[in-house]
Amino acid sequence: MAAADPLGGTEALIHLGESVKGLLTLLALSSLRGYVAMLVLPVTNDQVLQGVVRNGLALTIGIFIACGQPLQVVDGLSTFALCVLIAKEGLIGLLLGYAVSTVFWVAEGIGVLIDNQAGYNNVQQTNPLSGEQSTPVGNLLSQLAICGFYLLGGLLALVGLLFESFQWWPLDRAMPEWSNLLERFLQAQIAGYLQAMIKICSAVVMVLLLIDLGIGLISKTADKLEPNNLSQPIKGAVALLMLVLLVAVFFDQVKPQLALHTMARDLAAWFRPAH
């Protein structure tokens, strides 16, 4: 009867441990991009999704992503190369989260502009979904945008966006083929953020500005009536009435952005090498 080879069993255990370590490393790298994006997104922050739920969602998505990655990604990976991949995945997740979050910041910015023009910018409330201070209309439109995101299937589109991002910038590629991604991304996002915010709230702000001008003219001709005391109540009532009438229009304007219909196309254009 041949004696058992203890060295063979030890080598098998070492090989198994190395395989498990490689699989866990691949899973962690595949989940990092989505995890960072969810940390930035207002719809998946700590106030909306608890940490355990968010971590489980990121790991679940990462399992499917890891199944499509070659095993050679983590074979012989040095500590420096691992740190580079971690930093790269975190940066991509930050960019994706920032790109998707723009529509929610637009909604809150519209409300802040309306409250500022109506004279209620000094009324600050704590937004329960972000934990930060904002104005009443800003809170209302922000929560409406977050509800619309889930109702329109934005979370499913976000998962698809994460999957497609690994085609634009694969896991095993440390750097892109071009160097101006951040510049092009910031220019497009900042310009789009400001333009959308101004275009959507321009009608309400213009009406409130005309009310200010009208009350100013009345105060010049009949200053004893003290019409300035009525300015803020009138603007508040008009702003509330216009919000009731135009909230459906606001929602239709941002519906494609909430459902992420155009985000995949825009990100594909940003990640395409510049010529």
DOVEX-210779 format. One record per residue (C-alpha): x, y, z; residue in one letter; residue number from 1. Coordinates in Angstrom, 1 decimal, padded with zeros to 4 digits, m for minus. Example, Ala and Ser with C-alpha at 12.3 -4.5 7.8 and 13.67 -1.06 7.14 Angstrom:
   east  north     up logu lumvex
  012.3 m004.5  007.8    A      1
  013.7 m001.1  007.1    S      2
// end
This chain:
   east  north     up logu lumvex
  000.0  000.0  000.0    M      1
  001.5  003.3 m001.1    A      2
  002.0  006.0  001.5    A      3
  000.1  009.2  001.0    A      4
  002.1  012.1 m000.2    D      5
  001.8  015.0  002.3    P      6
  003.6  017.4  000.0    L      7
  001.1  016.8 m002.8    G      8
 m001.8  017.7 m000.5    G      9
  000.0  020.8  000.7    T     10
  000.6  022.0 m002.8    E     11
 m003.0  021.4 m003.7    A     12
 m004.1  023.5 m000.7    L     13
 m001.7  026.2 m001.7    I     14
 m003.0  026.2 m005.3    H     15
 m006.6  026.2 m004.0    L     16
 m005.8  029.2 m001.7    G     17
 m004.2  031.1 m004.6    E     18
 m007.2  030.4 m006.8    S     19
 m009.6  031.6 m004.2    V     20
 m007.5  034.7 m003.6    K     21
 m007.5  035.5 m007.3    G     22
 m011.3  035.0 m007.6    L     23
 m011.9  037.3 m004.6    L     24
 m009.5  039.9 m006.0    T     25
 m011.3  039.8 m009.4    L     26
 m014.7  040.1 m007.6    L     27
 m013.5  043.1 m005.6    A     28
 m012.1  044.8 m008.7    L     29
 m015.3  044.1 m010.6    S     30
 m017.5  045.5 m007.8    S     31
 m015.5  048.6 m007.1    L     32
 m016.7  050.6 m010.1    R     33
 m020.4  050.1 m009.2    G     34
 m019.9  050.6 m005.5    Y     35
 m018.2  054.0 m005.9    V     36
 m020.9  055.1 m008.4    A     37
 m023.6  054.2 m005.8    M     38
 m021.9  056.2 m003.1    L     39
 m022.1  059.3 m005.3    V     40
 m025.7  058.8 m006.6    L     41
 m028.4  060.5 m004.5    P     42
 m030.7  057.6 m005.2    V     43
 m028.4  055.0 m003.6    T     44
 m026.8  056.9 m000.8    N     45
 m027.0  056.0  002.9    D     46
 m030.3  057.8  003.3    Q     47
 m032.0  055.8  000.6    V     48
 m030.2  052.4  000.7    L     49
 m028.6  051.2  003.9    Q     50
 m025.0  050.2  003.7    G     51
 m025.7  046.4  003.8    V     52
 m028.2  046.6  001.0    V     53
 m026.0  048.8 m001.1    R     54
 m023.0  046.6 m000.6    N     55
 m025.0  043.5 m001.4    G     56
 m026.2  045.1 m004.6    L     57
 m022.7  046.1 m005.6    A     58
 m021.4  042.6 m005.0    L     59
 m024.3  041.0 m006.9    T     60
 m023.6  043.2 m009.9    I     61
 m019.8  042.5 m009.5    G     62
 m020.4  038.7 m009.6    I     63
 m021.9  039.0 m013.1    F     64
 m019.2  041.3 m014.3    I     65
 m016.4  039.1 m012.8    A     66
 m017.9  036.1 m014.7    C     67
 m017.1  037.9 m018.0    G     68
 m013.6  038.9 m017.2    Q     69
 m010.5  036.9 m018.2    P     70
 m008.7  035.2 m015.3    L     71
 m005.4  036.6 m016.6    Q     72
 m006.4  040.0 m015.2    V     73
 m005.3  039.1 m011.7    V     74
 m002.6  036.5 m012.5    D     75
  000.8  037.7 m011.3    G     76
 m000.6  041.1 m010.4    L     77
  001.9  043.1 m008.5    S     78
  001.0  045.4 m005.5    T     79
  001.6  048.5 m007.6    F     80
 m000.5  047.3 m010.5    A     81
 m003.3  046.4 m008.1    L     82
 m003.2  049.9 m006.6    C     83
 m003.4  051.4 m010.1    V     84
 m006.4  049.3 m011.0    L     85
 m008.1  050.2 m007.7    I     86
 m007.5  053.9 m008.4    A     87
 m008.7  053.6 m012.0    K     88
 m011.9  051.7 m011.1    E     89
 m012.7  054.2 m008.3    G     90
 m012.2  057.1 m010.8    L     91
 m014.5  055.5 m013.4    I     92
 m017.1  054.9 m010.8    G     93
 m016.9  058.5 m009.6    L     94
 m017.3  059.7 m013.2    L     95
 m020.3  057.5 m013.8    L     96
 m021.9  058.5 m010.5    G     97
 m021.4  062.1 m011.3    Y     98
 m022.8  061.8 m014.8    A     99
 m026.0  060.1 m013.6    V    100
 m026.4  062.4 m010.5    S    101
 m026.5  065.6 m012.7    T    102
 m030.3  065.3 m013.3    V    103
 m031.0  065.2 m009.5    F    104
 m028.8  068.2 m008.9    W    105
 m030.6  070.0 m011.7    V    106
 m034.0  069.3 m010.1    A    107
 m032.8  070.6 m006.7    E    108
 m031.1  073.6 m008.4    G    109
 m034.3  074.5 m010.1    I    110
 m036.1  074.6 m006.8    G    111
 m033.4  076.7 m005.2    V    112
 m033.5  079.2 m008.0    L    113
 m037.3  079.5 m007.7    I    114
 m037.2  079.9 m003.9    D    115
 m034.4  082.5 m004.3    N    116
 m036.4  084.6 m006.7    Q    117
 m039.6  084.2 m004.6    A    118
 m037.7  085.4 m001.5    G    119
 m037.7  082.2  000.4    Y    120
 m034.1  081.3  000.1    N    121
 m033.6  081.9  003.8    N    122
 m036.0  079.1  004.6    V    123
 m033.7  076.1  004.9    Q    124
 m034.9  072.5  005.4    Q    125
 m033.0  069.3  005.9    T    126
 m033.4  067.1  002.8    N    127
 m034.2  063.6  004.3    P    128
 m032.7  061.9  001.2    L    129
 m029.3  063.6  001.3    S    130
 m029.0  065.0  004.8    G    131
 m028.1  068.4  003.5    E    132
 m029.8  071.8  003.8    Q    133
 m031.9  073.0  000.9    S    134
 m035.0  075.1  000.2    T    135
 m038.6  073.8  000.3    P    136
 m039.1  073.7 m003.5    V    137
 m035.6  072.3 m003.9    G    138
 m036.4  069.4 m001.6    N    139
 m039.7  068.8 m003.3    L    140
 m038.3  068.6 m006.8    L    141
 m035.3  066.5 m005.7    S    142
 m037.6  063.9 m004.1    Q    143
 m039.8  064.0 m007.2    L    144
 m036.8  063.3 m009.4    A    145
 m035.6  060.4 m007.1    I    146
 m039.1  058.8 m007.2    C    147
 m039.2  059.2 m011.0    G    148
 m035.9  057.5 m011.3    F    149
 m037.2  054.3 m009.6    Y    150
 m040.6  054.5 m011.3    L    151
 m039.1  054.8 m014.8    L    152
 m036.7  051.9 m014.4    G    153
 m033.6  054.0 m013.9    G    154
 m032.0  051.4 m011.6    L    155
 m032.2  048.7 m014.2    L    156
 m030.7  051.2 m016.8    A    157
 m028.0  052.0 m014.3    L    158
 m027.0  048.3 m014.1    V    159
 m026.9  048.1 m017.9    G    160
 m024.8  051.3 m017.9    L    161
 m022.3  049.7 m015.5    L    162
 m022.1  046.6 m017.8    F    163
 m021.5  048.7 m020.9    E    164
 m018.8  050.8 m019.1    S    165
 m016.5  047.7 m019.1    F    166
 m016.7  047.7 m022.9    Q    167
 m015.6  051.3 m023.1    W    168
 m012.8  050.9 m020.5    W    169
 m012.1  047.3 m019.7    P    170
 m010.9  046.1 m016.4    L    171
 m007.4  045.0 m017.6    D    172
 m006.6  048.3 m019.2    R    173
 m004.9  050.6 m016.7    A    174
 m005.1  053.8 m018.8    M    175
 m007.2  054.9 m021.8    P    176
 m005.8  055.5 m025.2    E    177
 m006.2  059.2 m024.8    W    178
 m005.7  061.6 m022.0    S    179
 m008.4  064.3 m022.2    N    180
 m011.3  062.2 m020.8    L    181
 m011.7  064.3 m017.6    L    182
 m011.6  067.6 m019.5    E    183
 m014.2  066.6 m022.1    R    184
 m016.3  065.0 m019.4    F    185
 m016.3  068.0 m017.1    L    186
 m017.0  070.5 m019.9    Q    187
 m020.0  068.5 m021.2    A    188
 m021.5  067.8 m017.7    Q    189
 m021.1  071.3 m016.3    I    190
 m022.4  073.0 m019.5    A    191
 m025.4  070.5 m019.6    G    192
 m026.1  071.0 m015.9    Y    193
 m026.3  074.8 m016.1    L    194
 m028.2  074.8 m019.4    Q    195
 m030.9  072.4 m018.2    A    196
 m031.4  074.2 m014.9    M    197
 m031.8  077.6 m016.5    I    198
 m034.0  076.4 m019.4    K    199
 m036.5  074.5 m017.2    I    200
 m036.9  077.2 m014.5    C    201
 m036.6  080.3 m016.8    S    202
 m040.4  080.7 m017.2    A    203
 m041.1  080.7 m013.4    V    204
 m038.1  083.0 m012.7    V    205
 m039.1  085.4 m015.5    M    206
 m042.7  085.7 m014.1    V    207
 m041.3  086.3 m010.6    L    208
 m038.9  088.9 m011.9    L    209
 m041.8  090.7 m013.7    L    210
 m043.7  090.8 m010.4    I    211
 m040.7  092.4 m008.7    D    212
 m040.6  095.0 m011.5    L    213
 m044.3  095.7 m011.3    G    214
 m044.2  096.1 m007.5    I    215
 m041.2  098.3 m007.8    G    216
 m043.0  100.6 m010.3    L    217
 m046.1  100.7 m008.0    I    218
 m043.9  101.6 m005.0    S    219
 m042.5  104.6 m007.0    K    220
 m046.0  106.0 m007.8    T    221
 m047.8  105.0 m004.6    A    222
 m045.2  104.6 m001.9    D    223
 m047.7  105.3  000.9    K    224
 m049.4  102.0  000.1    L    225
 m046.2  100.2  000.9    E    226
 m046.6  097.5 m001.8    P    227
 m043.2  096.0 m001.0    N    228
 m044.7  094.3  002.0    N    229
 m046.9  092.3 m000.4    L    230
 m044.1  091.3 m002.8    S    231
 m043.0  088.1 m001.0    Q    232
 m046.5  086.7 m000.4    P    233
 m047.5  087.4 m004.0    I    234
 m044.4  085.8 m005.4    K    235
 m044.8  082.8 m003.1    G    236
 m048.4  082.3 m004.2    A    237
 m047.6  082.7 m007.9    V    238
 m044.6  080.4 m007.7    A    239
 m046.7  077.7 m006.0    L    240
 m049.4  078.1 m008.6    L    241
 m046.9  077.8 m011.5    M    242
 m045.3  074.8 m009.9    L    243
 m048.7  073.1 m009.7    V    244
 m049.3  073.9 m013.4    L    245
 m045.8  073.2 m014.7    L    246
 m044.6  070.3 m012.6    V    247
 m045.7  067.8 m015.3    A    248
 m043.8  069.8 m017.9    V    249
 m040.7  069.7 m015.7    F    250
 m041.0  066.0 m015.2    F    251
 m041.4  065.4 m019.0    D    252
 m038.3  067.5 m019.6    Q    253
 m036.1  065.3 m017.4    V    254
 m037.8  062.0 m018.1    K    255
 m035.2  060.8 m020.6    P    256
 m032.4  061.7 m018.2    Q    257
 m034.2  060.0 m015.3    L    258
 m034.5  056.8 m017.3    A    259
 m030.9  057.1 m018.5    L    260
 m032.0  056.8 m022.2    H    261
 m029.3  059.2 m023.4    T    262
 m026.6  058.6 m020.8    M    263
 m025.2  055.4 m022.4    A    264
 m024.9  057.2 m025.8    R    265
 m023.2  060.3 m024.2    D    266
 m020.8  058.2 m022.1    L    267
 m019.9  056.1 m025.2    A    268
 m019.1  059.4 m027.0    A    269
 m016.9  060.7 m024.1    W    270
 m015.0  057.4 m023.8    F    271
 m014.4  057.3 m027.6    R    272
 m010.8  058.3 m028.4    P    273
 m010.5  061.8 m029.7    A    274
 m009.0  062.2 m033.2    H    275
// end
